Amino acid sequence: LVLDASGSMAFGSPSKLAYGTRLAAGLGFVGHVNLERVGVAVVRERLAEGVGPARGRSQILPLMDVLSRGRPAGATSLNEGLGAWGLRTREARLAVVISDLMDPGGYERGLRSLLEHRHDLHVIHLLAAEEMNPAWGGDLRLQDAETGETRDLTLDAGREKRDRAAR
C-alpha cells in the first residue's frame, strides 16, 4: 500500500488523507487476516516512512501505527516517491497507490516505474466532493497547498453548466 501524504491531501471534509488512511487501514487489515504479506509506504516528496511487507495478524498494529502518524505536509513528487518504492522492492507485488494525483510534475513516470518492475498496479484516485463540484464561482484566487503558487481565474455558472453537460 502506497499512501500519498502531501499537502494537497489535507483538503476536504473529511480530508483526503483521512479517507485514504482509513482505506489503507481497511485493505491492510483484510490482507493481514487472510495471511497475506502487507506493507505500507507513506509518500511525500519522496518515500517518507513505512513498514515492510509482513504476514499475520500480529503485524496489524505496526501497519496501523505508521498510518496513524501520517500528517499532510510538503510538496508531492509522486514520480520520485513511487520510483524509490519500486526500487526498494525486490520482487513483483500487488501495489495499491492511494493518491489525489495532484503533482505539478506528473505521476506517470512513477506509475510506469512500478509497471516496469512488474508490479500488479492499482490506483485509487481520491478527490474531495468540493473538488468535483465546487460551490463557489466568480473571480477566484486559488493557492496551491504544496507550492504556495497562486492562480487567478474566473468561474462562471454558464461555463460550469457547459462543462457538466459535456461530461
CNS distance restraints for C-alpha pairs under 8 A (distance, minus, plus):
assign (resid   1 and name CA) (resid  24 and name CA) 6.62 0.50 0.50
assign (resid   1 and name CA) (resid  28 and name CA) 7.71 0.50 0.50
assign (resid   1 and name CA) (resid  38 and name CA) 7.49 0.50 0.50
assign (resid   1 and name CA) (resid  39 and name CA) 6.12 0.50 0.50
assign (resid   1 and name CA) (resid  40 and name CA) 4.61 0.50 0.50
assign (resid   1 and name CA) (resid  41 and name CA) 6.26 0.50 0.50
assign (resid   1 and name CA) (resid  95 and name CA) 5.99 0.50 0.50
assign (resid   1 and name CA) (resid  96 and name CA) 4.92 0.50 0.50
assign (resid   1 and name CA) (resid  97 and name CA) 6.14 0.50 0.50
assign (resid   1 and name CA) (resid  98 and name CA) 7.58 0.50 0.50
assign (resid   2 and name CA) (resid  40 and name CA) 5.79 0.50 0.50
assign (resid   2 and name CA) (resid  41 and name CA) 4.80 0.50 0.50
assign (resid   2 and name CA) (resid  42 and name CA) 5.94 0.50 0.50
assign (resid   2 and name CA) (resid  43 and name CA) 6.94 0.50 0.50
assign (resid   2 and name CA) (resid  95 and name CA) 7.22 0.50 0.50
assign (resid   2 and name CA) (resid  96 and name CA) 6.05 0.50 0.50
assign (resid   2 and name CA) (resid  97 and name CA) 4.72 0.50 0.50
assign (resid   2 and name CA) (resid  98 and name CA) 6.10 0.50 0.50
assign (resid   3 and name CA) (resid  20 and name CA) 7.04 0.50 0.50
assign (resid   3 and name CA) (resid  21 and name CA) 7.45 0.50 0.50
assign (resid   3 and name CA) (resid  24 and name CA) 7.45 0.50 0.50
assign (resid   3 and name CA) (resid  40 and name CA) 7.49 0.50 0.50
assign (resid   3 and name CA) (resid  41 and name CA) 6.22 0.50 0.50
assign (resid   3 and name CA) (resid  42 and name CA) 4.88 0.50 0.50
assign (resid   3 and name CA) (resid  43 and name CA) 5.99 0.50 0.50
assign (resid   3 and name CA) (resid  97 and name CA) 6.13 0.50 0.50
assign (resid   3 and name CA) (resid  98 and name CA) 4.95 0.50 0.50
assign (resid   3 and name CA) (resid  99 and name CA) 6.35 0.50 0.50
assign (resid   4 and name CA) (resid   9 and name CA) 7.29 0.50 0.50
assign (resid   4 and name CA) (resid  17 and name CA) 7.55 0.50 0.50
assign (resid   4 and name CA) (resid  42 and name CA) 6.01 0.50 0.50
assign (resid   4 and name CA) (resid  43 and name CA) 4.88 0.50 0.50
assign (resid   4 and name CA) (resid  44 and name CA) 6.14 0.50 0.50
assign (resid   4 and name CA) (resid  76 and name CA) 7.95 0.50 0.50
assign (resid   4 and name CA) (resid  78 and name CA) 7.97 0.50 0.50
assign (resid   4 and name CA) (resid  97 and name CA) 7.79 0.50 0.50
assign (resid   4 and name CA) (resid  98 and name CA) 6.19 0.50 0.50
assign (resid   4 and name CA) (resid  99 and name CA) 5.02 0.50 0.50
assign (resid   4 and name CA) (resid 100 and name CA) 7.63 0.50 0.50
assign (resid   5 and name CA) (resid   9 and name CA) 6.05 0.50 0.50
assign (resid   5 and name CA) (resid  17 and name CA) 6.35 0.50 0.50
assign (resid   5 and name CA) (resid  42 and name CA) 6.31 0.50 0.50
assign (resid   5 and name CA) (resid  43 and name CA) 5.79 0.50 0.50
assign (resid   5 and name CA) (resid  44 and name CA) 5.41 0.50 0.50
assign (resid   5 and name CA) (resid  70 and name CA) 6.52 0.50 0.50
assign (resid   5 and name CA) (resid  71 and name CA) 6.40 0.50 0.50
assign (resid   5 and name CA) (resid  72 and name CA) 4.78 0.50 0.50
assign (resid   5 and name CA) (resid  73 and name CA) 6.60 0.50 0.50
assign (resid   6 and name CA) (resid  10 and name CA) 7.78 0.50 0.50
assign (resid   6 and name CA) (resid  43 and name CA) 7.22 0.50 0.50
assign (resid   6 and name CA) (resid  44 and name CA) 4.80 0.50 0.50
assign (resid   6 and name CA) (resid  45 and name CA) 7.34 0.50 0.50
assign (resid   6 and name CA) (resid  72 and name CA) 5.01 0.50 0.50
assign (resid   6 and name CA) (resid  73 and name CA) 4.93 0.50 0.50
assign (resid   6 and name CA) (resid  74 and name CA) 5.33 0.50 0.50
assign (resid   6 and name CA) (resid  75 and name CA) 5.61 0.50 0.50
assign (resid   6 and name CA) (resid  76 and name CA) 5.37 0.50 0.50
assign (resid   6 and name CA) (resid 146 and name CA) 7.24 0.50 0.50
assign (resid   7 and name CA) (resid  72 and name CA) 4.76 0.50 0.50
assign (resid   7 and name CA) (resid  73 and name CA) 4.24 0.50 0.50
assign (resid   7 and name CA) (resid  74 and name CA) 5.22 0.50 0.50
assign (resid   7 and name CA) (resid  75 and name CA) 6.13 0.50 0.50
assign (resid   7 and name CA) (resid  76 and name CA) 7.53 0.50 0.50
assign (resid   7 and name CA) (resid 145 and name CA) 5.59 0.50 0.50
assign (resid   7 and name CA) (resid 146 and name CA) 5.12 0.50 0.50
assign (resid   8 and name CA) (resid  72 and name CA) 7.33 0.50 0.50
assign (resid   8 and name CA) (resid  73 and name CA) 7.98 0.50 0.50
assign (resid   8 and name CA) (resid 100 and name CA) 7.74 0.50 0.50
assign (resid   8 and name CA) (resid 102 and name CA) 7.16 0.50 0.50
assign (resid   8 and name CA) (resid 144 and name CA) 7.70 0.50 0.50
assign (resid   8 and name CA) (resid 145 and name CA) 5.31 0.50 0.50
assign (resid   8 and name CA) (resid 146 and name CA) 6.17 0.50 0.50
assign (resid   9 and name CA) (resid  15 and name CA) 6.55 0.50 0.50
assign (resid   9 and name CA) (resid  16 and name CA) 4.95 0.50 0.50
assign (resid   9 and name CA) (resid  17 and name CA) 4.96 0.50 0.50
assign (resid   9 and name CA) (resid  72 and name CA) 5.99 0.50 0.50
assign (resid   9 and name CA) (resid  99 and name CA) 7.75 0.50 0.50
assign (resid   9 and name CA) (resid 100 and name CA) 6.83 0.50 0.50
assign (resid  10 and name CA) (resid  15 and name CA) 5.13 0.50 0.50
assign (resid  10 and name CA) (resid  16 and name CA) 6.08 0.50 0.50
assign (resid  10 and name CA) (resid  17 and name CA) 6.01 0.50 0.50
assign (resid  10 and name CA) (resid  72 and name CA) 5.56 0.50 0.50
assign (resid  11 and name CA) (resid  15 and name CA) 5.08 0.50 0.50
assign (resid  11 and name CA) (resid  16 and name CA) 6.09 0.50 0.50
assign (resid  11 and name CA) (resid 128 and name CA) 7.01 0.50 0.50
assign (resid  12 and name CA) (resid  16 and name CA) 6.08 0.50 0.50
assign (resid  12 and name CA) (resid 128 and name CA) 5.15 0.50 0.50
assign (resid  12 and name CA) (resid 129 and name CA) 7.26 0.50 0.50
assign (resid  12 and name CA) (resid 130 and name CA) 6.82 0.50 0.50
assign (resid  13 and name CA) (resid 128 and name CA) 7.50 0.50 0.50
assign (resid  14 and name CA) (resid  18 and name CA) 6.23 0.50 0.50
assign (resid  14 and name CA) (resid  19 and name CA) 6.62 0.50 0.50
assign (resid  15 and name CA) (resid  19 and name CA) 6.34 0.50 0.50
assign (resid  15 and name CA) (resid 128 and name CA) 7.46 0.50 0.50
assign (resid  16 and name CA) (resid  20 and name CA) 5.92 0.50 0.50
assign (resid  16 and name CA) (resid 100 and name CA) 7.61 0.50 0.50
assign (resid  16 and name CA) (resid 126 and name CA) 6.41 0.50 0.50
assign (resid  16 and name CA) (resid 127 and name CA) 6.73 0.50 0.50
assign (resid  16 and name CA) (resid 128 and name CA) 6.39 0.50 0.50
assign (resid  17 and name CA) (resid  21 and name CA) 5.84 0.50 0.50
assign (resid  17 and name CA) (resid  71 and name CA) 7.87 0.50 0.50
assign (resid  17 and name CA) (resid  72 and name CA) 6.89 0.50 0.50
assign (resid  18 and name CA) (resid  22 and name CA) 6.30 0.50 0.50
assign (resid  19 and name CA) (resid  23 and name CA) 6.17 0.50 0.50
assign (resid  20 and name CA) (resid  24 and name CA) 6.05 0.50 0.50
assign (resid  20 and name CA) (resid  98 and name CA) 6.32 0.50 0.50
assign (resid  20 and name CA) (resid  99 and name CA) 7.55 0.50 0.50
assign (resid  20 and name CA) (resid 126 and name CA) 7.44 0.50 0.50
assign (resid  21 and name CA) (resid  25 and name CA) 6.03 0.50 0.50
assign (resid  21 and name CA) (resid  67 and name CA) 6.12 0.50 0.50
assign (resid  21 and name CA) (resid  68 and name CA) 7.62 0.50 0.50
assign (resid  22 and name CA) (resid  26 and name CA) 6.09 0.50 0.50
assign (resid  23 and name CA) (resid  27 and name CA) 6.21 0.50 0.50
assign (resid  24 and name CA) (resid  28 and name CA) 5.92 0.50 0.50
assign (resid  24 and name CA) (resid  67 and name CA) 7.94 0.50 0.50
assign (resid  24 and name CA) (resid  98 and name CA) 7.78 0.50 0.50
assign (resid  25 and name CA) (resid  29 and name CA) 5.98 0.50 0.50
assign (resid  25 and name CA) (resid  63 and name CA) 7.63 0.50 0.50
assign (resid  25 and name CA) (resid  64 and name CA) 6.36 0.50 0.50
assign (resid  25 and name CA) (resid  67 and name CA) 7.29 0.50 0.50
assign (resid  26 and name CA) (resid  30 and name CA) 6.24 0.50 0.50
assign (resid  27 and name CA) (resid  31 and name CA) 6.20 0.50 0.50
assign (resid  28 and name CA) (resid  32 and name CA) 6.12 0.50 0.50
assign (resid  28 and name CA) (resid  38 and name CA) 6.20 0.50 0.50
assign (resid  28 and name CA) (resid  39 and name CA) 7.72 0.50 0.50
assign (resid  28 and name CA) (resid  60 and name CA) 7.35 0.50 0.50
assign (resid  28 and name CA) (resid  63 and name CA) 7.46 0.50 0.50
assign (resid  29 and name CA) (resid  33 and name CA) 6.18 0.50 0.50
assign (resid  29 and name CA) (resid  60 and name CA) 6.30 0.50 0.50
assign (resid  30 and name CA) (resid  34 and name CA) 6.24 0.50 0.50
assign (resid  31 and name CA) (resid  35 and name CA) 6.34 0.50 0.50
assign (resid  31 and name CA) (resid  36 and name CA) 5.05 0.50 0.50
assign (resid  31 and name CA) (resid  37 and name CA) 7.02 0.50 0.50
assign (resid  31 and name CA) (resid  38 and name CA) 6.33 0.50 0.50
assign (resid  32 and name CA) (resid  36 and name CA) 5.45 0.50 0.50
assign (resid  32 and name CA) (resid  37 and name CA) 6.78 0.50 0.50
assign (resid  32 and name CA) (resid  38 and name CA) 6.56 0.50 0.50
assign (resid  32 and name CA) (resid  55 and name CA) 6.08 0.50 0.50
assign (resid  32 and name CA) (resid  56 and name CA) 5.19 0.50 0.50
assign (resid  32 and name CA) (resid  57 and name CA) 5.39 0.50 0.50
assign (resid  32 and name CA) (resid  59 and name CA) 7.16 0.50 0.50
assign (resid  32 and name CA) (resid  60 and name CA) 6.60 0.50 0.50
assign (resid  33 and name CA) (resid  56 and name CA) 6.57 0.50 0.50
assign (resid  33 and name CA) (resid  57 and name CA) 5.65 0.50 0.50
assign (resid  34 and name CA) (resid  56 and name CA) 7.88 0.50 0.50
assign (resid  35 and name CA) (resid  55 and name CA) 5.55 0.50 0.50
assign (resid  35 and name CA) (resid  56 and name CA) 5.12 0.50 0.50
assign (resid  35 and name CA) (resid  57 and name CA) 7.39 0.50 0.50
assign (resid  36 and name CA) (resid  54 and name CA) 7.79 0.50 0.50
assign (resid  36 and name CA) (resid  55 and name CA) 5.52 0.50 0.50
assign (resid  36 and name CA) (resid  56 and name CA) 7.18 0.50 0.50
assign (resid  37 and name CA) (resid  53 and name CA) 5.18 0.50 0.50
assign (resid  37 and name CA) (resid  54 and name CA) 4.64 0.50 0.50
assign (resid  37 and name CA) (resid  55 and name CA) 4.27 0.50 0.50
assign (resid  37 and name CA) (resid  56 and name CA) 7.49 0.50 0.50
assign (resid  38 and name CA) (resid  52 and name CA) 7.45 0.50 0.50
assign (resid  38 and name CA) (resid  53 and name CA) 4.55 0.50 0.50
assign (resid  38 and name CA) (resid  54 and name CA) 5.45 0.50 0.50
assign (resid  38 and name CA) (resid  55 and name CA) 6.42 0.50 0.50
assign (resid  39 and name CA) (resid  50 and name CA) 7.36 0.50 0.50
assign (resid  39 and name CA) (resid  51 and name CA) 5.45 0.50 0.50
assign (resid  39 and name CA) (resid  52 and name CA) 4.71 0.50 0.50
assign (resid  39 and name CA) (resid  53 and name CA) 3.87 0.50 0.50
assign (resid  39 and name CA) (resid  54 and name CA) 6.41 0.50 0.50
assign (resid  39 and name CA) (resid  63 and name CA) 7.10 0.50 0.50
assign (resid  40 and name CA) (resid  50 and name CA) 5.26 0.50 0.50
assign (resid  40 and name CA) (resid  51 and name CA) 5.47 0.50 0.50
assign (resid  40 and name CA) (resid  52 and name CA) 6.67 0.50 0.50
assign (resid  40 and name CA) (resid  53 and name CA) 7.42 0.50 0.50
assign (resid  40 and name CA) (resid  63 and name CA) 6.72 0.50 0.50
assign (resid  40 and name CA) (resid  66 and name CA) 7.81 0.50 0.50
assign (resid  40 and name CA) (resid  67 and name CA) 7.99 0.50 0.50
assign (resid  41 and name CA) (resid  47 and name CA) 6.89 0.50 0.50
assign (resid  41 and name CA) (resid  48 and name CA) 7.33 0.50 0.50
assign (resid  41 and name CA) (resid  49 and name CA) 5.85 0.50 0.50
assign (resid  41 and name CA) (resid  50 and name CA) 4.20 0.50 0.50
assign (resid  41 and name CA) (resid  51 and name CA) 6.61 0.50 0.50
assign (resid  41 and name CA) (resid  85 and name CA) 7.66 0.50 0.50
assign (resid  42 and name CA) (resid  47 and name CA) 6.27 0.50 0.50
assign (resid  42 and name CA) (resid  48 and name CA) 5.60 0.50 0.50
assign (resid  42 and name CA) (resid  49 and name CA) 5.45 0.50 0.50
assign (resid  42 and name CA) (resid  50 and name CA) 5.94 0.50 0.50
assign (resid  42 and name CA) (resid  67 and name CA) 7.77 0.50 0.50
assign (resid  42 and name CA) (resid  70 and name CA) 7.29 0.50 0.50
assign (resid  43 and name CA) (resid  47 and name CA) 4.62 0.50 0.50
assign (resid  43 and name CA) (resid  48 and name CA) 5.40 0.50 0.50
assign (resid  43 and name CA) (resid  49 and name CA) 7.42 0.50 0.50
assign (resid  43 and name CA) (resid  76 and name CA) 7.94 0.50 0.50
assign (resid  43 and name CA) (resid  78 and name CA) 7.44 0.50 0.50
assign (resid  43 and name CA) (resid  81 and name CA) 5.73 0.50 0.50
assign (resid  43 and name CA) (resid  82 and name CA) 7.73 0.50 0.50
assign (resid  44 and name CA) (resid  48 and name CA) 6.28 0.50 0.50
assign (resid  44 and name CA) (resid  73 and name CA) 7.26 0.50 0.50
assign (resid  44 and name CA) (resid  74 and name CA) 6.41 0.50 0.50
assign (resid  44 and name CA) (resid  75 and name CA) 6.45 0.50 0.50
assign (resid  44 and name CA) (resid  76 and name CA) 5.30 0.50 0.50
assign (resid  44 and name CA) (resid  77 and name CA) 6.58 0.50 0.50
assign (resid  44 and name CA) (resid  78 and name CA) 7.54 0.50 0.50
assign (resid  44 and name CA) (resid  81 and name CA) 6.99 0.50 0.50
assign (resid  45 and name CA) (resid  74 and name CA) 6.69 0.50 0.50
assign (resid  45 and name CA) (resid  75 and name CA) 5.58 0.50 0.50
assign (resid  45 and name CA) (resid  76 and name CA) 4.83 0.50 0.50
assign (resid  45 and name CA) (resid  77 and name CA) 4.61 0.50 0.50
assign (resid  45 and name CA) (resid  78 and name CA) 7.18 0.50 0.50
assign (resid  45 and name CA) (resid  80 and name CA) 7.24 0.50 0.50
assign (resid  45 and name CA) (resid  81 and name CA) 6.50 0.50 0.50
assign (resid  46 and name CA) (resid  76 and name CA) 7.75 0.50 0.50
assign (resid  46 and name CA) (resid  77 and name CA) 6.18 0.50 0.50
assign (resid  46 and name CA) (resid  78 and name CA) 7.29 0.50 0.50
assign (resid  46 and name CA) (resid  80 and name CA) 5.62 0.50 0.50
assign (resid  46 and name CA) (resid  81 and name CA) 3.99 0.50 0.50
assign (resid  46 and name CA) (resid  82 and name CA) 7.76 0.50 0.50
assign (resid  46 and name CA) (resid  84 and name CA) 7.28 0.50 0.50
assign (resid  47 and name CA) (resid  80 and name CA) 7.92 0.50 0.50
assign (resid  47 and name CA) (resid  81 and name CA) 4.82 0.50 0.50
assign (resid  47 and name CA) (resid  82 and name CA) 7.52 0.50 0.50
assign (resid  47 and name CA) (resid  84 and name CA) 6.54 0.50 0.50
assign (resid  47 and name CA) (resid  85 and name CA) 6.70 0.50 0.50
assign (resid  49 and name CA) (resid  66 and name CA) 7.52 0.50 0.50
assign (resid  50 and name CA) (resid  66 and name CA) 6.22 0.50 0.50
assign (resid  51 and name CA) (resid  62 and name CA) 7.36 0.50 0.50
assign (resid  51 and name CA) (resid  63 and name CA) 6.56 0.50 0.50
assign (resid  51 and name CA) (resid  66 and name CA) 7.23 0.50 0.50
assign (resid  54 and name CA) (resid  59 and name CA) 6.58 0.50 0.50
assign (resid  55 and name CA) (resid  59 and name CA) 6.59 0.50 0.50
assign (resid  56 and name CA) (resid  60 and name CA) 7.59 0.50 0.50
assign (resid  59 and name CA) (resid  63 and name CA) 6.46 0.50 0.50
assign (resid  60 and name CA) (resid  64 and name CA) 6.17 0.50 0.50
assign (resid  61 and name CA) (resid  65 and name CA) 5.97 0.50 0.50
assign (resid  62 and name CA) (resid  66 and name CA) 6.39 0.50 0.50
assign (resid  63 and name CA) (resid  67 and name CA) 6.40 0.50 0.50
assign (resid  64 and name CA) (resid  68 and name CA) 5.99 0.50 0.50
assign (resid  65 and name CA) (resid  69 and name CA) 6.49 0.50 0.50
assign (resid  66 and name CA) (resid  70 and name CA) 6.92 0.50 0.50
assign (resid  73 and name CA) (resid 146 and name CA) 7.57 0.50 0.50
assign (resid  74 and name CA) (resid 146 and name CA) 5.70 0.50 0.50
assign (resid  75 and name CA) (resid 103 and name CA) 7.99 0.50 0.50
assign (resid  75 and name CA) (resid 146 and name CA) 4.56 0.50 0.50
assign (resid  75 and name CA) (resid 147 and name CA) 6.35 0.50 0.50
assign (resid  76 and name CA) (resid 102 and name CA) 7.57 0.50 0.50
assign (resid  76 and name CA) (resid 103 and name CA) 5.57 0.50 0.50
assign (resid  76 and name CA) (resid 146 and name CA) 7.18 0.50 0.50
assign (resid  77 and name CA) (resid  81 and name CA) 6.04 0.50 0.50
assign (resid  77 and name CA) (resid 103 and name CA) 6.48 0.50 0.50
assign (resid  77 and name CA) (resid 105 and name CA) 6.93 0.50 0.50
assign (resid  77 and name CA) (resid 106 and name CA) 7.98 0.50 0.50
assign (resid  77 and name CA) (resid 107 and name CA) 7.77 0.50 0.50
assign (resid  78 and name CA) (resid  82 and name CA) 5.64 0.50 0.50
assign (resid  78 and name CA) (resid  83 and name CA) 7.94 0.50 0.50
assign (resid  78 and name CA) (resid 101 and name CA) 7.76 0.50 0.50
assign (resid  78 and name CA) (resid 103 and name CA) 6.85 0.50 0.50
assign (resid  78 and name CA) (resid 106 and name CA) 7.21 0.50 0.50
assign (resid  78 and name CA) (resid 107 and name CA) 5.30 0.50 0.50
assign (resid  78 and name CA) (resid 110 and name CA) 6.07 0.50 0.50
assign (resid  79 and name CA) (resid  83 and name CA) 5.91 0.50 0.50
assign (resid  79 and name CA) (resid 105 and name CA) 7.63 0.50 0.50
assign (resid  79 and name CA) (resid 106 and name CA) 6.97 0.50 0.50
assign (resid  79 and name CA) (resid 107 and name CA) 5.18 0.50 0.50
assign (resid  79 and name CA) (resid 108 and name CA) 7.04 0.50 0.50
assign (resid  79 and name CA) (resid 109 and name CA) 5.48 0.50 0.50
assign (resid  79 and name CA) (resid 110 and name CA) 3.81 0.50 0.50
assign (resid  79 and name CA) (resid 111 and name CA) 7.31 0.50 0.50
assign (resid  80 and name CA) (resid  84 and name CA) 6.04 0.50 0.50
assign (resid  80 and name CA) (resid 110 and name CA) 6.54 0.50 0.50
assign (resid  81 and name CA) (resid  85 and name CA) 6.24 0.50 0.50
assign (resid  81 and name CA) (resid 110 and name CA) 7.34 0.50 0.50
assign (resid  82 and name CA) (resid  86 and name CA) 6.05 0.50 0.50
assign (resid  82 and name CA) (resid 110 and name CA) 4.91 0.50 0.50
assign (resid  82 and name CA) (resid 111 and name CA) 6.76 0.50 0.50
assign (resid  82 and name CA) (resid 113 and name CA) 7.39 0.50 0.50
assign (resid  82 and name CA) (resid 114 and name CA) 7.10 0.50 0.50
assign (resid  83 and name CA) (resid  87 and name CA) 6.26 0.50 0.50
assign (resid  83 and name CA) (resid 109 and name CA) 7.98 0.50 0.50
assign (resid  83 and name CA) (resid 110 and name CA) 5.16 0.50 0.50
assign (resid  83 and name CA) (resid 111 and name CA) 7.82 0.50 0.50
assign (resid  83 and name CA) (resid 113 and name CA) 5.72 0.50 0.50
assign (resid  83 and name CA) (resid 114 and name CA) 6.91 0.50 0.50
assign (resid  84 and name CA) (resid  88 and name CA) 6.30 0.50 0.50
assign (resid  85 and name CA) (resid  89 and name CA) 6.55 0.50 0.50
assign (resid  86 and name CA) (resid 113 and name CA) 6.70 0.50 0.50
assign (resid  86 and name CA) (resid 114 and name CA) 5.41 0.50 0.50
assign (resid  86 and name CA) (resid 117 and name CA) 6.65 0.50 0.50
assign (resid  87 and name CA) (resid 117 and name CA) 7.95 0.50 0.50
assign (resid  91 and name CA) (resid 117 and name CA) 8.00 0.50 0.50
assign (resid  92 and name CA) (resid 117 and name CA) 6.46 0.50 0.50
assign (resid  92 and name CA) (resid 118 and name CA) 5.29 0.50 0.50
assign (resid  92 and name CA) (resid 119 and name CA) 4.69 0.50 0.50
assign (resid  92 and name CA) (resid 120 and name CA) 7.36 0.50 0.50
assign (resid  93 and name CA) (resid 118 and name CA) 7.61 0.50 0.50
assign (resid  93 and name CA) (resid 119 and name CA) 4.90 0.50 0.50
assign (resid  93 and name CA) (resid 120 and name CA) 6.04 0.50 0.50
assign (resid  94 and name CA) (resid 119 and name CA) 5.73 0.50 0.50
assign (resid  94 and name CA) (resid 120 and name CA) 4.58 0.50 0.50
assign (resid  94 and name CA) (resid 121 and name CA) 6.14 0.50 0.50
assign (resid  94 and name CA) (resid 122 and name CA) 7.74 0.50 0.50
assign (resid  95 and name CA) (resid 114 and name CA) 7.98 0.50 0.50
assign (resid  95 and name CA) (resid 119 and name CA) 6.15 0.50 0.50
assign (resid  95 and name CA) (resid 120 and name CA) 5.87 0.50 0.50
assign (resid  95 and name CA) (resid 121 and name CA) 4.89 0.50 0.50
assign (resid  95 and name CA) (resid 122 and name CA) 6.14 0.50 0.50
assign (resid  96 and name CA) (resid 121 and name CA) 6.13 0.50 0.50
assign (resid  96 and name CA) (resid 122 and name CA) 4.81 0.50 0.50
assign (resid  96 and name CA) (resid 123 and name CA) 5.74 0.50 0.50
assign (resid  96 and name CA) (resid 124 and name CA) 7.22 0.50 0.50
assign (resid  97 and name CA) (resid 121 and name CA) 7.67 0.50 0.50
assign (resid  97 and name CA) (resid 122 and name CA) 6.29 0.50 0.50
assign (resid  97 and name CA) (resid 123 and name CA) 4.77 0.50 0.50
assign (resid  97 and name CA) (resid 124 and name CA) 6.06 0.50 0.50
assign (resid  98 and name CA) (resid 123 and name CA) 6.11 0.50 0.50
assign (resid  98 and name CA) (resid 124 and name CA) 4.83 0.50 0.50
assign (resid  98 and name CA) (resid 125 and name CA) 6.27 0.50 0.50
assign (resid  98 and name CA) (resid 126 and name CA) 7.05 0.50 0.50
assign (resid  99 and name CA) (resid 123 and name CA) 7.70 0.50 0.50
assign (resid  99 and name CA) (resid 124 and name CA) 6.47 0.50 0.50
assign (resid  99 and name CA) (resid 125 and name CA) 5.45 0.50 0.50
assign (resid  99 and name CA) (resid 126 and name CA) 5.71 0.50 0.50
assign (resid 100 and name CA) (resid 125 and name CA) 5.32 0.50 0.50
assign (resid 100 and name CA) (resid 126 and name CA) 4.66 0.50 0.50
assign (resid 100 and name CA) (resid 127 and name CA) 5.78 0.50 0.50
assign (resid 101 and name CA) (resid 106 and name CA) 7.68 0.50 0.50
assign (resid 101 and name CA) (resid 107 and name CA) 6.66 0.50 0.50
assign (resid 101 and name CA) (resid 125 and name CA) 6.76 0.50 0.50
assign (resid 101 and name CA) (resid 126 and name CA) 7.93 0.50 0.50
assign (resid 102 and name CA) (resid 106 and name CA) 7.56 0.50 0.50
assign (resid 103 and name CA) (resid 107 and name CA) 6.73 0.50 0.50
assign (resid 107 and name CA) (resid 111 and name CA) 6.37 0.50 0.50
assign (resid 108 and name CA) (resid 112 and name CA) 5.97 0.50 0.50
assign (resid 109 and name CA) (resid 113 and name CA) 6.09 0.50 0.50
assign (resid 110 and name CA) (resid 114 and name CA) 6.60 0.50 0.50
assign (resid 111 and name CA) (resid 115 and name CA) 6.43 0.50 0.50
assign (resid 111 and name CA) (resid 121 and name CA) 7.90 0.50 0.50
assign (resid 112 and name CA) (resid 116 and name CA) 6.05 0.50 0.50
assign (resid 113 and name CA) (resid 117 and name CA) 6.32 0.50 0.50
assign (resid 114 and name CA) (resid 118 and name CA) 6.55 0.50 0.50
assign (resid 114 and name CA) (resid 119 and name CA) 5.61 0.50 0.50
assign (resid 114 and name CA) (resid 121 and name CA) 7.11 0.50 0.50
assign (resid 115 and name CA) (resid 119 and name CA) 5.36 0.50 0.50
assign (resid 115 and name CA) (resid 120 and name CA) 7.13 0.50 0.50
assign (resid 115 and name CA) (resid 121 and name CA) 6.72 0.50 0.50
assign (resid 127 and name CA) (resid 131 and name CA) 6.32 0.50 0.50
assign (resid 127 and name CA) (resid 132 and name CA) 7.01 0.50 0.50
assign (resid 128 and name CA) (resid 132 and name CA) 6.68 0.50 0.50
assign (resid 129 and name CA) (resid 133 and name CA) 6.14 0.50 0.50
assign (resid 129 and name CA) (resid 134 and name CA) 7.76 0.50 0.50
assign (resid 130 and name CA) (resid 134 and name CA) 4.81 0.50 0.50
assign (resid 130 and name CA) (resid 135 and name CA) 6.90 0.50 0.50
assign (resid 136 and name CA) (resid 155 and name CA) 7.99 0.50 0.50
assign (resid 137 and name CA) (resid 154 and name CA) 7.12 0.50 0.50
assign (resid 137 and name CA) (resid 155 and name CA) 4.84 0.50 0.50
assign (resid 137 and name CA) (resid 156 and name CA) 5.76 0.50 0.50
assign (resid 137 and name CA) (resid 157 and name CA) 7.09 0.50 0.50
assign (resid 138 and name CA) (resid 154 and name CA) 5.24 0.50 0.50
assign (resid 138 and name CA) (resid 155 and name CA) 4.95 0.50 0.50
assign (resid 138 and name CA) (resid 156 and name CA) 5.57 0.50 0.50
assign (resid 139 and name CA) (resid 152 and name CA) 7.32 0.50 0.50
assign (resid 139 and name CA) (resid 153 and name CA) 5.93 0.50 0.50
assign (resid 139 and name CA) (resid 154 and name CA) 4.40 0.50 0.50
assign (resid 139 and name CA) (resid 155 and name CA) 6.51 0.50 0.50
assign (resid 140 and name CA) (resid 152 and name CA) 5.68 0.50 0.50
assign (resid 140 and name CA) (resid 153 and name CA) 5.37 0.50 0.50
assign (resid 140 and name CA) (resid 154 and name CA) 5.93 0.50 0.50
assign (resid 140 and name CA) (resid 155 and name CA) 7.47 0.50 0.50
assign (resid 141 and name CA) (resid 150 and name CA) 6.53 0.50 0.50
assign (resid 141 and name CA) (resid 151 and name CA) 5.59 0.50 0.50
assign (resid 141 and name CA) (resid 152 and name CA) 4.44 0.50 0.50
assign (resid 141 and name CA) (resid 153 and name CA) 6.48 0.50 0.50
assign (resid 142 and name CA) (resid 150 and name CA) 5.43 0.50 0.50
assign (resid 142 and name CA) (resid 151 and name CA) 5.30 0.50 0.50
assign (resid 142 and name CA) (resid 152 and name CA) 6.38 0.50 0.50
assign (resid 142 and name CA) (resid 153 and name CA) 7.90 0.50 0.50
assign (resid 143 and name CA) (resid 148 and name CA) 5.73 0.50 0.50
assign (resid 143 and name CA) (resid 149 and name CA) 5.60 0.50 0.50
assign (resid 143 and name CA) (resid 150 and name CA) 4.29 0.50 0.50
assign (resid 143 and name CA) (resid 151 and name CA) 6.52 0.50 0.50
assign (resid 144 and name CA) (resid 148 and name CA) 4.92 0.50 0.50
assign (resid 144 and name CA) (resid 149 and name CA) 5.30 0.50 0.50
assign (resid 144 and name CA) (resid 150 and name CA) 6.28 0.50 0.50
assign (resid 155 and name CA) (resid 159 and name CA) 6.99 0.50 0.50
assign (resid 155 and name CA) (resid 160 and name CA) 7.18 0.50 0.50
assign (resid 156 and name CA) (resid 160 and name CA) 6.34 0.50 0.50
assign (resid 157 and name CA) (resid 161 and name CA) 6.23 0.50 0.50
assign (resid 158 and name CA) (resid 162 and name CA) 6.26 0.50 0.50
assign (resid 159 and name CA) (resid 163 and name CA) 6.14 0.50 0.50
assign (resid 160 and name CA) (resid 164 and name CA) 6.29 0.50 0.50
assign (resid 161 and name CA) (resid 165 and name CA) 6.10 0.50 0.50
assign (resid 162 and name CA) (resid 166 and name CA) 6.14 0.50 0.50
assign (resid 163 and name CA) (resid 167 and name CA) 6.57 0.50 0.50
